[in-house]
Amino acid sequence: MADVREVFTVLEDLSTGVGLPWSQAFEGSAAENRNAAPALVAKDTAGNLIYLKTNLSGELVVSTESEEYALISDSGTNAGNAAFQDIVTLDLQVDLVYKELEIVCSCFRDAVFQVVAISDAGGTPVTTVLINGIRCGAGQYSAIVSLSALMFTAGATGDQELVVRGKNLNTTSTMDVVVSIKEIQASV
């Protein structure tokens, strides 16, 4: 008969003082009644052991700030007009979530800008105004807008766009816009 190797105790049960060996545990194993290795330090909502999640860089995922995203941005200029003109258009991906919009709008004369989402599912564009009334002009030639709480999902079919429009109020003057937004690729 072959000898069976003795298990050396590495843990102590504090209530009885008895030595206990580590139990074998894999990701997905129930946490109850196990003495697991220190690498298994988390459990899911069902009480099963899980490995801590990391992103592609090996960083620990601890909040939604660790989402994988693409930062899309563009800039544009319009010579000026008394009617709304599209200054910057960002193409969006169907069904993806967009958040944390940042815009810089500039004009030497009074101007008002708006941000719209356009969903064209089959030749009939539907425009949704996301932000209306960003103003700049004499005394404040640039308006800087950072909307960390803004979040929306692009339409399910067809062409999807995010457009920043502007118009002059009193006298035509060149309008400039820089816009960026996070396109959420996947949660890690």
Secondary structure, 3 states (H helix, E strand, C coil): CCCCCCCCCCEECCCCCCEECCCCCCCCCECCCCCCCCCCCEECCCCEEECCCECCCCCECCCHHHCEEEEEEEEEEECCCCCCEEEEEEEECCCCEEEEEEEEEEECCCEEEEEEEEEECCCCEEEEEEEEEEEEECCECEEEEEEEEEEEECCCCCEEEEEEEEEECCCCCCEEEEEEEEEEEECC
